[in-house]
Each structure stands twice: as C-alpha cells, then as structure tokens.
Amino acid sequence: MPRLPPLPDLEFTPLESEGALPFARGHGDVYFSGEGLAEKRAVFLVGCGLPEGWQGREQFTVGELGFGTGLNLLALWELWRAHRPSATARLDVVSFEGLLMPRDAAARVHAAWPELAELSAELRDKWPERARGVQRIVLGDGLTLTLFVDEIASALPQARGQCDAWFLDGFAPAKNPEMWSADVLGHVARLSAPGARAATYTVAGDVRRNLQAVGFEVAKVPGHGRKKERLEARLTSARVVRGGPRRVAIVGAGIAGACAAAAFVRRGLSVTVYDQAEAPGAGASGNPIALVMPRLDVGDGPASRALLEAWLFARRFYPALGPQAAQVLDAVHLPRGEREVQRFAKLLADPPLDAALLQAEGAGLRHRGAVAVKPEVALPRLLVGAELRFGRRVAALDEIEADLVVVCAGMGVAALGVNAPAVEGRLGQVDWIAADGAARAVADGGYAVQAFGQLVFGATFEAAVGEPQVSDAASVHNLEVLARLRPEVSATGTSSRAAIRATTQDRLPFAGAANEKAPDGTPAPSGRHRLVGGLGSRGFLWAPLLAEMVASEALGEPLPVEGSVADCLDPGRFVTRALKRGNSSPSA
C-alpha cells in the first residue's frame, strides 16, 4: 500500500448560486444532496440532539465517519459558536477519511454558503495535509479536530477516546459497504460514551441490524428533502458523568513543560509551573535558535508515524506564536554517504508527504515549512496564563498540591521519586554568529540554521560527564559542520552554549501516565502523575504533540495519535519489554 493516501476522483456540478456539488466517481455517489447544509443540520445536528446534548458540559466529543468536504464540521462549528455552554467549554471532533479532498476543491464546495465564509476560511487555512495517519488541528472557539486519514478498516481500530455523538456520513451503504460493516460499527460502539447518540441519512436494513447488534437502539424518523426517512440511534447504557483535573502542576519549564502548560491552559485549567531556574529554558531548551524539521523513515511503523505526526503538529503549532517567536523556512537535508543517498531515494519513491511539504533537492530532500524557533520568545509565550514559580526546586512530588502533576524535568526526573524510564545525558554544544539575510536551514546530521539575525550551527551529541561545559574541541567540530554546510560563511566572533539532553535507550521520548508496579509485576498507570521526557536532540519537534497527548488522555479527550503510536511512546514500555523477556529490570 502506498504511504501517500490517494486523492478522490471528483467531478463538480455547479449550483444555481455559487459553489458546486461534488460527485465521487470512485464510489458513484454525491457527497450530499443539492440542499447540502440544510441536510447536514437536519440529519446530523438535530439527529444527535444538538445543541441540547452538550448543555452543562465542559467537554463534548463528536465522532464522524467521513470527513468529506468538511461541511459537517462547519455546520457543527456554527452551532457550537452560537450555543457554546461556557467560555471554557471544549468541543472535540474525531473524524475518519480515506480520500482527503484537496483544499481548493473544498473551497469550491464551501462557496455555496457565504454565511460560513469566516469558519470556512479558518478551516481551509489549517486544512489537513495529504499524509496517512492522524492530524490534530486546533481551531477557534475551543474546537479541536482530530483527523485520521487512512482506510477505515486500518484507522478506526487505532482510535482511542469516547464520543458523545456520531455523524455516520459515509457514502451510501450499497456504494461503500466497508464504511457500514459490522466491524466498523462495532468500533463505533467501542469508542462511544454511555448514552451516546448517532445519526445517519440511511435506513438500510444492514445498517440498522449492525447498530442494534453492538448495543444501539435505532429508530426511523422523518427524513429531509427528498429522503422519506433517516435514522437516529442511542447507545442503551446510561451516560456516566466524566470528571477530570482542574488544578495541574508542571515540573520543568523547558520546551516540554512550556508546551504542557500551554496545552492545559488552552483547556481552561488552573496551571502552575515549577522550575529551579530563574527563567524558562535554562537547560537544553535555551539555545538561541531551535530548528524544527522532520525525521522521515522509509518504513511505516508506529515510530515513523510518531515522528511524522509530531512534525505535522509542530509545523502548525509554532508559527501561531508569532513571527518574533517562529519563522517558517525551507530546510535542505543533504545525504551523508551512499547509504543515505539510497534511503532518500526510497523515501521519494514512496513518500509519506506530498510535494507541498517534501521535495527532491539534488540527492537530498527539501522540507517545505520547516520552522526556526526562538526559545527566548517562544517559551514565555507558551507559559502565558500559568502561574510561574521559578527558583523553586521540587524535592518530591508529594509536596505539590494539584489534581494532576506533569513531570517534564529532563535529567532531573529520577530524583523526584516517580517511576520513570531510565534516561542518559548527552552533551550538546552549539555555536553561533550574527548573520543577516533570509531564513534558511541546511542539515546533514549536523545543521546550520539562519534566522532572527543569527546563524546557529552544530551540534555535538556526546556522553555527558558532570555539569555541561563549553569546550574548544566542540567548537572545532561545529566549525567543521559550518564549513561543510555553509562553505561561503566565514565565522568570526562566535558564541557557544552547551547543555545536557535526556535520551532513552531506544532514542524515542516518553509521554503518558507514570507506571507503578502492580502485585503481579505488570505496570499499572498512576492516577495523578504524568511524564514527558527523553526528548533527546529533537525536543522542539516532539514537545507540542507529547503535551497534547498527555492533556488529551488526562481529560478524557480523543488521543491525537493512533493507539500503536501511544503505546510506542508509553513510559511503561521498557518495563513491559523486560517482563516479556522474563527479566524484571526494565533497562536490561
């Protein structure tokens, strides 16, 4: 199966006003009737009992089979904006789409409804990329879209979360039977909160029977327009009121802690950040510039998906902080040796991203939309809204009064008495000079990134012994990197900085519940403590998505990644692997 998801084969029928009605040739079916928006409101919004269903709720989740044109999302968003339960209430939409419509095609469709122009413009500005996997997109009014782009049989089993309502909006069952199968609707039930409602335009007998088989009560009700009937369904179990933390403490004010603080503040929680330093970014997150670019793998396993999804989230995340904090640029990745030439060729032969983001550059790669981040500006902006307690060393987590404690302490995690994966320190030194000119970056294992009036280059990655120290030997190494990547630059008057970065034995970070051992020796998640760590040399790439994962899990929202990705980043993975090998030591 190609890594790049296919595009829909579309034809358009112009509508009497503006806009166009899309027809999917591959399925032989329209995306909606000529009434479009009115049909969406009647079938899905009314059918799921909205807006009454979310009244009094601080968080509500809608699942959707078939993202299509995004029109369901726009109709829901419009209703949410008019009837949002409170200024801090959050609406999550988790949607599934196998054939992602291009942005320009969606624009043709949306033009038929000028009353949605503002919402359409924001959605299209943040339109999902053509990439297989999960994309988390933060929209206005407390609305978040989590979109799975893949075949439904592959994507749906990987979702985690609980939906309060479902828009079942695939093409007609006769033309798209996979979307309405017993397995698919079984996963709908698995992903449903007690008492969840579902709605669809079809009343096909197989659909009714499959919904009933997984626990839904179904009813035919009067249809909309030319459709005589439609279907409403409700999961028969009673709704359980879900609680969640209100006070969150973050230990550590590097990029991981700052992103975690921003994730919880955005959700309206009370957040306190502790750090023993006097300012954010005192450790590995305090370099003059951080380069955020992807690390793409040839394979398509959980680790490669994790890296890709972290990249797609980060490249949206940082530019929202403003041009003083982040500058978008192209990053050219040059191969080091024949093996990497071959690896890049394989990547381009079966790319995980389309040409809007990934292009050939000679024998190397050009990453469009990479980001240069200025931590000195970005970190304080991420911490806005949190109570900051700098110069405050936390000796033990029990001394913190909070419903939830998120530990983002880098190398300091082991001293806090929480059961965290073992980390090792790697010393990294960067050097820099003043440099005017357009933002640009080039890398080949080392990197040189120019932005914000500086050119930063390096970096070393060596075993750490004691406190971080700048060395002449590391500067010589970094100057060799600069000469290789930017031979036209003559570096004089350089400045240097060294810091220790925490890494794990498998070189992947961890994010999730701290694990204590159950009586049988298996890891059991802790209710109060969450961990984010082991980010290594890609801290600014990983941190936004890891923070989003932790906040989503802690608050009962849909996860922003596949279940297999969450598992490969789980803090307890080392204990689980050791137990499978029959060894009680997680570091063995």
N, C-alpha and C positions, 0 to 999 in steps of 0.2 A: 504494500500500500504506500503510495507517495506520501511524503511528510507534509507537503503543501496541500491543504484541503482544496477540493475542486470548487469552481465558481458555478453558480446557477446559470442555466441556459434560458435567457429571458427574451420575451418579446412584449411590447407595450401597446396598449390600445389607448389613444388619447381620450381624456374625459371632456365633457362639454365645457367645463370651466378650465382651470389649469390642472396640471398633474396628469398622471397616466395610470392605467390599470395594468399591473404586471401579470404575466402568464408564464408559468414554468413549463417549458417544453418537455423537460425530462420526466415530469410527473403528469403532464397533460392536464393541468389544473390551474385555476386562478388562485392568487394569494388571498383575495377577498372579493366580495361582490362589488358592484358599482357604488353601493352606498358606503362601503368602507368603514369610516369612523363611526357612523351610527350603528352599524352592525357590531363593531367591536364593543361599543358601550353597552348595547343590549345583551349580547351573548355572554361577554366575559365579566364586565363590571357589575351589571345587575345580577347576572347568573351566580356570581360569587358573593353576593350580598354586600357589595361595597358602595358607599364608604362606611356603612354601619358596622361592618365586621372589624374595622380597626379602631373604632372609638374606644378611648380609655387605654389604648395600648401604647407603650413606648417603642415597641419594635414589632414589625409585621413583615412576613415574608410571603412573596408570591412566586410560585414556580410556573414555568411556561415551556411547553413543548412546541418549538417552532418560533424562533425569533423573527424570521422573515424580514419584513420591511421595517421593523421597529415600531409599527403603528400601535400595536397593543401597549408597548411601553409608553408611548406618548400619551395615549388616552388615559392610562393609569396615572401617569405623572401629573397630567392636568387635573384629574380628580383629587389626587393627593395634595396638590398645591392648594386647592380650594377647601379641602376638608382634613387637613393635617391635624391630628389630635392635640399636638403641642409643638412648641418651637424646637424642642429637642427630640421629637419622635423620629424614628428611622424606618425607612421602607427599603427592604432588600428584594431585588428581583433576581432569581436564578433561572437562566434560560438556556435552551439547548438548540443548536442549529448545525446541520451538516453542510449546508451550502450557503455560505455567508454572502449576502448581497453587497456589491460594491457601494461605496459612499455616494457616487454620482447617480447610481440607479435609485437609491433611497431618496435622494433629493428630488428626483422626478416624481416619485410617488407622493412625498410629503407636500409638494406644492399645491395639491388639491385642497388643502385645509390651512388657509392663512392664519386661522386662529391658533394654530400650533407652531407658527413660524419661529417664535423665540425658543421653544423647547426643542424643536427640530434642529435649529442651528447649533445649540449646545451639544445635542446628541451626535450630530454629524461631525462636529469639531473633534469629538472624542470617539469617533466611530471605531469599532474593533478592527484590529489588523487581521490580515489573512494569514493565520497561523493556527495549526492544530493544537488544541489544549484549552486552558482556562485563562480568561482575561477578566480582571477586576477593574471596573471603571466607576469612578466616583463622580456623581452628577450633583446638581444643586438640590436644595430643599430636603436634605437628609436622605436622598435616594442613591442607592448603590446597585449597579448591575454586575452580576457575575455570569459571564457567558462561556459556555462550553461549546467549542467549535470542533465537532467530530461527528462520526456516525452515532446515532442514538444508542445502538447496542454496545458501543465502546464507552460512550461518555456517561450515560445515566448511572451505571453501577459504580462509577468513581465519585459521584457526588456525595457530599455529607452535609446534613442540615435538616431542618424541619420547616416545611412550608405550611402556611395557614390557608392558602388558596392556590388553585391551579387553573391556568388557562391552557386547555388541551386544544392546540391550534395547529396540528399538522395538516397536510393536505388530506383530502377525502380518504377514508379507510380503503376504499376499493383501489385507489391510485397510489397509496403509500401505506401498505399494510404493516410494515415494520414499526411504524410510529404508534400503532394501536394494538400491538401484540400483548398477550398475557404477561410476558416477561417485563415489557416496558411498564405496563400499568401496575405490575407488582412492585416495581421500583418507585413508582409514584406513591403508592401506599407506604412503602418503607420511609420515604422522605417526607411524609405528611405528619403534621402535628395532630394530636387527638382532636376530633371535630372538624378537621379541615374540609373545605368546600372545593368543588371542582365544577367546571362548566365547559361546554363544547357545543358546536353547531350541529354535530352529527347525532343521530339517534339510532345508528346501525346496531343491529342485534348483537353482533360480536362485541362491540364496544360496551354495551350495557352489561352483558354477561361477564366480561372480563373485569369490569369495575366492581360488580357485585361479588365476584369471586375473591377479591382482595379486601373486602370489608366496607365498600361504599354502598349506601342506599342511593338508588337512582330514581329520577322522575322525569318524565317528558313534560315539557311546559310549552306554551305557545311560542312559535318561532318569530323571527324578524324578517320583514320584507317578504320575499317570495318563498322563504322556508316556512313550512307549516309548523314544524316543531323543532325544539332544541332540547338539550339535556342538562340537567343540574344534578349534582351528586354531593353527598356528605359522608365523611367517614364516621362510622357509628359510635366510636369511642368518644367519651366526653373530653372536652378541652381541659387541659391542665395549664394553670397559670404559671408561666416560667419566671423565676426570679433571676437576679444577676447582681454582680457587684455594683456598688455606687461609688465607693472610695478606692482608688487604685494608687499604689505606690510603685515608683520605678526606681531601681537602684542602678545608677550609672547614667551619665549624661554625654556619652559618646553618640555616634550616629544611631546605634541600636536603641539606646534609651530615648533619644530625642524622637525617633520615629515611633516608638511605642507610646510615648507621651502624646504625640500628635494624633495617633490612632484613637486613643481613648478620649482625648479632649473633643475630637470631632464628633464623638458619640454622646457628648453631653455629660461625661462623668467628671467627678472631682479627682484631680490628679496631682500628686506630689512627687517631685523628683529629688533624689538624694545623690550627692556626689562629694567625695572627699576633697576634690579640687575646688578652686575658687571660681572656675568658669567652665563652660561646656567644652568638650573636645580636647581635654588636657592630654589624653593618651593618643592612641593610634588614629583617632578621627580628627586630629588637629593640624594636618598638613595644609599648606597654602591652597592647594587645588586637589580635588579628587576626580579621577576620570571614571565615568560610568559607561562601560561598553560591554557587550555580551561575550560570554564564553560559549560558543556553539559546538555541540558534539555531533558526530556523524550518526550515532545511534539515536533511538527514540525511547529510552528507558526513563524511569522516574527521575533520576539525577539530571538527565539532559532536559527533561520537561521542567524541572525545578529551576534550572538556570535560565531557560527561555522565558518562563513566566515571571521570574524575578526581573528580567530585563524589560519585558513589556510593561510591567507595572512601574518600574523605576523611571523609565523614559517619559512617562506621563506625570509622575509624582514630582520630580524636582523642578521642571520648568514652571509649575504652578506656584513656586515660592518667589518668582520674580526674577528679572534679568540681573539684579545685583547678586543673587544667590546662585543662579544656574544659567549657563549659556549652552545652547544646542549647537553641535558641530558634527562634522564627519570625522570618524576615526578610521584610519587605514591600518589594517593588520597585515604585516608582512610575514612571510614564512621564514622560519629558521631551519634550513636544511631540507633535504629532499622528502623526508617523511612528512613534514608539514605541508610541503607543496602538494603531495598526494592527498593529504587529509582535506585541504582546502578545495581541491578539485572534486573530491567526493561530496563535500558539503554543497558545492554549487551544482553538482549533477542532480542532487535530490535535496533541495534547500528546505529548511524549516520556516523560512520567511520569504515573502515575495520581493521583487526588485525595488519596491518603495523603501525597504529597510536594509536589504542585503544585495550587494553588487560585487562583481569581479573587479579587482584593481591589479592588473598585471597577473602575477602568480599569487597575489594576496586577496584580501577581502576589504571592501569598503562598507562600514557600518553607518548607515544614514541615521541621523537623530541620536547620536551619542551625546553625552552631557558632561560638561565640565562644571563641577560644583565647588563653590567657595565656602568651606565649612565655617569660617569666621562669621559669615552672614546667615548661612542656611540653618545652622544648629539653633541659634537664638530664635529664629522664626518658627522652627518646629516646636519649640518649647513655650510659645505664646499660649497663655491660658492655663498653664500648670503652675503650681506653687513650687518655687525653686529653693532648695535647701543645700546650697553649696558650702564647702568647707565642713561638711558633716559626714564623718566616717561611720558607716553602719557596721557594727561588730557582729550582730546576729539578727536574723530576720524577725525573730520573735519580739524585738523591741519596736517594730514598726506597727502602728495602728492603721490597719486598712483591711478592706474585704478581700483584696487581691494584691499580691506583690509580684512584680515582674522584675526578674534579676537580669540585668544587662551589664554585668560587671567585668567582662573581658577576662583577663587573667586572675581577677580577684574573686571569681565565683567559688572556688574551692574553699576559701576562708570563711564563707558565710553559713556553713553548716547545712547546706542544701545538697541533696543527692543529684549532682550534675555530672555530665560526661567529663572525662579527663581531657584537659587541654594542654598543649605545649606552646611555648612562646617562640615566635620567630621575629628576629630583629629586622626592621626595615628602615633604611635611610633614604631620603630624597634630597636632592639639591635643586636650587633654582636661581634664576637671574631675572632681572627686569627685561621685559620684551613687549614692544608694541606690535600691533597687527591683528589680523583676523584670527578668530578662534579656530584652532585645528589640533589634531592629535594623530600620532603615529605610534605603533607598538609592534613589538616582535618578541614578547616575553618581558623585555623592558618597555618603557614608554616615555614619550615626551609630549606633554600637553601644554598648549599655549592658550591662555585666556586671562581676563582680568588684569592685563598689563604685566603678566609674568609667564615665564616658561619653566615648568617644573619637570624634572627628569629623574629617572631611576628605575626601579628601586631595588635595594638589596632584599634578600629573603634568606636569612642565615639563623643558625641556632642562637638563642638569646641566653646570655650568661649575666646575671646581675641586672643592674639598672641600665636603661638604654643610654648609649654613649655615641656621639658623633665621632667618626674616625676618618683619617686621611685615606685609608685603604678603600673605604666605602665610597668616598668622593671620587677616587680614581676610577672605580667601577662605574659609577654613574656618568662620569665624563666620557667613558668609552661608549656607554649606551647613547649618549647625546651625539657623539661623533658618528655613530652608526646610523642613527635615525634622522638627524638634522645636521648633516656634514657642513652645511653653509653657515652654521652658527658658531661664533667664537665666544666661548663662555669665560667671562672675567667677572670678578666681584661676586662670586657665588655665595649663597647662604645654604645652610644644611639643617636638617632636623632628623632625629631618629626616634623611633617608638617601637614598642613590642606589640605584636598582633597575636591573638589567641587562635590556634588552629586545632582541629581534631585529627584523629588517626586516619579517618577516611577523607579528610580535606573537604567535608561538607559541614555547613553550620547546623545548629540545632535550634528548634523553636517548638514550644509546647509545654505541657504540664511536667513539672518535676516529678520524678518517679521514685516512690518508696517501695521497698520490697514487701510483697505480700507473704503470708506464712509459708506458702509453697515455693517461695523464691522468685516468683514471677514479678515483673514490675507492675505497680499499681499507681495510677495517676494521683498526685496530690491535689486537693481541692483548692488550696489557697495560693500556691506558688507556681509561677510560670517562668520559663527560662528562654532567653535568646542569647546565643553565643557561638563561639567558634567560627566567626565570620572570616578570619584569615585576611588575605590581601584584597578581598572583594567586598569589604564591609559596606560601602556605599551602594553596591549593586544589590546585595542581599537584604539590607536592613528594612526598606519600606515594605516588601512583601512579607517578611517574617513578622514584623509588627502587626500587619493586617491579619495574618493567620492567628496570632495569639489573641488579638482583640475579638476576632470573629468567633473563635472557639469559646472564649470565656463568656461571651454574651449570647451564645446560642444562635448565632447567625450562620448562614451557609459559609462553608470554607471557601477561600479564594483559589484553591488548588484541588487537584484530584486527590482522592484518598491515598493512592500509592505514593504521591509526592509528599503528602503529610507524613506518611509512615517512614519514608526515607530520610526525613528531617527530624523525626521524633527524638527527643532526648533519651528515651529508653531503648533506642535501637541497639546500642552496644551491649547492654545487659541481655536483651533478647537473643542476640547473636551468640553471646558467650554461653547462655543456657542451652541453646541448640547444639553447641559444640560439646556440651557436657562439662563446661568449665564455669565456675562461679565468678571468675574475675572478668569484668567487662572489658578490661584493657588487654586481655590475653589474646 
